[in-house]
């Protein structure tokens, strides 16, 4: 999901996706500790996705961009 697609989501949808992604990251960490995770690049991708969601939420909080606004 790229930044433009994320910006089109409502704040409620974005919050739900953020919670789901954080839960996924927790599961990936558990898999790493137990030795079950084979694709370790998923950790990096998931962390970056969380950062993207948080960035968009923060932009909205500061009023930099409105919900669903296009460039």
N, C-alpha and C positions, 0 to 999 in steps of 0.2 A: 504494500500500500504506500503510495507516494504522498508527498505533502499536499498536493492539490486535492487528492481524494480524501485525505484526513480533514482538510479545511471544510469540505462540504458536509461533514457529519455534524449533527447537533451536539451540544455540550453533554447531554445525557448519554447519547450513543458513544461519545468519546470517553466519558467516564467509565462506561461499561466495558469498552474495549481495553482501556487502561487496566482495569481490575483483572480482566481475563489474561492480559499479557503478563502482568505481575505474577499471577498464579502459575502461568506457564514457565516463567523464569524460575520460580521456586521449585517446580517439578524438575526442570533441567538441572538445577543445582543438586537436588537429591540424587538424580541419576548419575551425575558426575562423581559424587562421593561414593556411591555404591558400585561404580564402575560399569554402569549399564549404558552410558551415553557414548555413542560412537562418533557422532557428528558434532564436535565441539564448536564448530562455527555458529551453530544455532544460538549459543549463549551470547555471542557478540551481536548477532542480528536482533535478538530479542531485546537486549539492553538498548540498542539504538532505536528500536520501535517504541519502547517506553519513553525514551528521551524525546522523540518526535511528538508523541501524544502530550507529554507534559509541556513542551514548548508551545504547542497550539493552545492548550488551556491557559497558559500564562499570558500569551498574546491577547487572548480574549479578556482575561482578567484586567490587563492594563489598557484595554481598548485599542490596541494596535490594529487589529482586524476584527471585523464583525463575523458572526456565524454565517457561513455560506457565501461570503463575499469573494468575488473574483478580482483578479488583478486589474 
